[in-house]
């Protein structure tokens, strides 16, 4: 494979790949929600909102076709925006970065679906 080759995806491949990746991140967000101290209500609410938006994306994708997939993207964009808070010390340093990376990975693939 050439390094500069853009990896386009068939619709069927994307519908198989994206929910699998995102369900793992939904679980990871749930773990962070459970670990949130009671006094960090703003962070907890942000994590709950991010998880909800990722779940909405997965649901939207189940009912979408290739021409409407981009409409589902707003859910991932919202989740990424919500996760842009200052990271408290009780969140493991790499956890939020990894979640953001996976959400961005799926979001970036939407433009490559045919």
SULHU-V827810 format. One record per residue. N is the residue number from 0. PSI is psi in radians with two decimals (999 if undefined). Layout:
n=<N,N>
psi=<PSI,PSI>
This chain:
n=<0,1,2,3,4,5,6,7,8,9,10,11,12,13,14,15,16,17,18,19,20,21,22,23,24,25,26,27,28,29,30,31,32,33,34,35,36,37,38,39,40,41,42,43,44,45,46,47,48,49,50,51,52,53,54,55,56,57,58,59,60,61,62,63,64,65,66,67,68,69,70,71,72,73,74,75,76,77,78,79,80,81,82,83,84,85,86,87,88,89,90,91,92,93,94,95,96,97,98,99,100,101,102,103,104,105,106,107,108,109,110,111,112,113>
psi=<2.42,2.40,-0.59,0.03,2.26,2.33,1.50,2.63,2.47,2.65,-0.80,-0.73,-0.75,-0.76,-0.43,-0.70,-0.88,-0.90,-0.62,-0.83,-0.81,-0.53,-0.62,-0.68,-0.55,-0.75,-0.75,-0.74,-0.68,-0.70,-0.70,-0.67,-0.79,-0.53,-0.06,2.21,2.63,-0.55,-0.14,0.93,-0.68,-0.74,-0.75,-0.79,-0.67,-0.74,-0.71,-0.77,-0.76,-0.79,-0.75,-0.78,-0.66,-0.72,-0.70,-0.68,-0.81,-0.77,-0.76,-0.73,-0.61,-0.48,0.07,2.90,3.04,-0.57,-0.30,0.02,-0.67,-0.48,-0.53,-0.39,-0.48,-0.50,-0.75,-0.67,-0.74,-0.77,-0.75,-0.71,-0.76,-0.56,0.13,0.34,2.83,2.30,2.08,2.78,-0.37,-0.18,2.14,2.35,-0.77,-0.25,-0.93,-0.68,-0.68,-0.75,-0.82,-0.72,-0.78,-0.72,-0.73,-0.68,-0.85,-0.77,-0.74,-0.53,-0.43,-0.67,-0.25,0.07,2.35,999>
